[in-house]
Amino acid sequence: MLICVLATVVLPTFAFADDDNASCTKEPQSAWMKPDAAGSKLEEAGYTDIRNVKVAGTCYEIYAFTAKHERAEVYMNPVTGEIVKAELED
């Protein structure tokens, strides 16, 4: 019974944690900037070598490099161009 209770409480928490990156906007995709425009916004923010712009939930997930040549995975609000989260690889 304890396993059932844990599965009911813990598993949805893990699913929600994965959804953290997917909460950039509530606007429909018709209001989103084009992927090329998102890449340009990221370049304006100092990132280089934009590799891939894809939809991740309600965000754009963009792979690029920082000015220090570190690989970056950036989550951007597709309406405002705001960087919501940036993860750097070692």
N, C-alpha and C positions, 0 to 999 in steps of 0.2 A: 504494500500500500504506500509506503514511503517513496518508493521509486515512481509510482504514478503521480504522487503529489509533486515531487521534484521535476518530473517531466512536464507537468502542467505549468509550473512556475518558471523553471529555468529555460526550457527550450524557446518559448516565445521571447524571452529576454535576449537570447543570442540572435534571433531573427531580427529583433528591433535594433540591436547594436549594429548589425550590418546595414541597416537602413539609415544610419546617421548621415552618411554621405549623400543620401537621396532626399534631402530636405532643403533644397536651395530656393525653390520658388513654388508658388501655387498657380502661376500663370500657365495658360495652355501653350503647347508647343508652337502654335501659330504666332505667339507674341515673342518667341525667342529670337535672338540674333542668329545669324547664319554661323556655322562652324568656322568659316574663314575669318569672320569678324571677331569671334572669340579668340582665335589664335593671334590676331593683331592686337587685341586688348592685352593678352598675356605678354606679347613682345614689348608693349608700352610699359608693362610692369617690370621689365628687366630680364625676362626669360628669353632664351634663344633656342634655335633648332627645334621648333614645334614639330613633334612627331605624329601625334594622333589626337584627334578631337572626337570623342564619342559621348553618347548619352548614357548617364548612369543615374537612374532614378529621375529626379527632377534637376539634376546638375549636368554640366559638361565636365567630363573627366578628360584631362589633357595631359599628355606626356611630353615633356620638354626638358631643357637643361637650364640651370641657374647661370648667372654671370660667372660663377666660380667653377663652372663645368660639372656640377653635380646633377645627377639624374633626378628629376622631380615628377611627381604625380600630383597634379593640381586639380582641385574641384572648384568650379566657377559657377556663379549664378548666371544662367544663360540669358537673363533679361537685363540685369544691371551691369554684368561684367565683373562684379565683385568676387575676389578670391575668397572662398569660404574655408578652404583647407588646402595645405600644401605639405606633402610628405617627401622627404629627401632620402635617397638611397645612399648608403655608405660606400 
